Amino acid sequence: MGIQDIIEGKKQWRAHVARVEALPPDYQIVYKEMQRYLFKVGPVDLPDGPLLPGIVDFFEEGVAAGKGVTQLIGTDVAAFCDDLIKDSRTYADIYQESISASPGADKRP
């Protein structure tokens, strides 16, 4: 990864943050909770993937339609996030794999 890639990544992230900050306050609060949750348990490709920008797109459409954020996602943010990432490889999956393949296990009969 070169310096130009880093600079471009920062520009894209700043543009993303600006879109989030343009949302109504209730949407911003829910987005930040979703982001916090997803960075803890979410997919491995979260920083580079389409999930976060897709959520902002979804929220912008909700705002344009005049809907409240809870009308879009319900009242359980974690359940909504879990449904979004149900088919994605997560850090929890990687951890489970690492403890399942214990390196010190004796495989002799």
VENQUIQUI-V525861 format. One record per pair of residues at least 24 apart in sequence whose C-alpha atoms are under 6 Angstrom apart, sorted by sequence separation. I is the first residue (numbers start at 1). GAP is how many residues later the second one is. D is the distance in whole Angstrom. If there is no record, write none. Layout:
BEGIN
I;GAP;D  I;GAP;D
END
This chain:
BEGIN
27;42;6  43;45;6  43;46;5  44;46;5  43;47;4  42;48;5
END
